[in-house]
Structure formats: C-alpha cells, structure tokens
C-alpha cells in the first residue's frame, strides 16, 4: 500500500475515534470536530514521523520522474 494512503487512513482513524468519543461525551459537534482535528494533527506529527517521512519521500520520488513526451505533457494542461 502506498505510504500516503496508509498515513491518511491513520489520520482519519484518529480523527474519527476522538470525534466519536467527544460526541458520546455530549460535546457540541463543531467543537468536537475542532478538537478531534487538533488531536489528530498532534498525534500524527508526534507518533507517526516515519510514516510521514515515507510520504514525503514518495512525493520527492514522483517529482523526480522524467516528464514524459510532449504529447502527454500537452494533454495534462
């Protein structure tokens, strides 16, 4: 599985878990969403550094690929 898919699923899972817990605790939905997003960001940044670096490396490798032929580049515009 591509690293960005894994990282995205982990972040969405953290957000969903925290959001569900806060909703069960009768916190307003918009406040629950803000808190869950903040906690998801912090947990992803602190505990999933290797996965985040793998995503960054994948992006660098994609950007380093040759551009291809002129026809393909013209079609992408």
C-alpha positions, -999 to 999 in steps of 0.1 A, spaced: 0 0 0 13 35 -8 25 54 22 2 84 17 -28 60 17 -17 45 50 -9 78 66 -43 92 55 -61 63 69 -43 65 102 -51 103 105 -87 97 96 -90 69 121 -76 90 149 -99 119 140 -130 95 139 -121 79 172 -116 112 190 -147 127 174 -168 97 184 -156 98 220 -163 135 222 -198 131 207 -206 104 232 -195 128 259 -222 153 246 -197 179 233 -211 201 205 -204 187 171 -184 216 158 -162 218 189 -157 180 187 -146 184 151 -121 211 160 -107 192 190 -105 159 170 -87 176 141 -62 192 165 -55 159 184 -53 140 151 -27 165 138 -7 164 170 -7 126 173 1 121 137 30 146 139 45 131 172 40 94 168 39 88 130 71 106 119 85 76 100 52 72 80 51 110 74 87 109 61 78 80 38 50 101 23 74 130 18 100 107 1 73 93 -21 63 128 -32 100 136 -39 104 105 -60 73 113 -80 85 148 -87 119 135 -98 105 113 -126 110 124 -161 82 145 -175 75 121 -204 69 131 -240 55 163 -253 20 149 -262 15 136 -227 25 169 -212 2 188 -236 -28 166 -226 -23 173 -189 -27 211 -194 
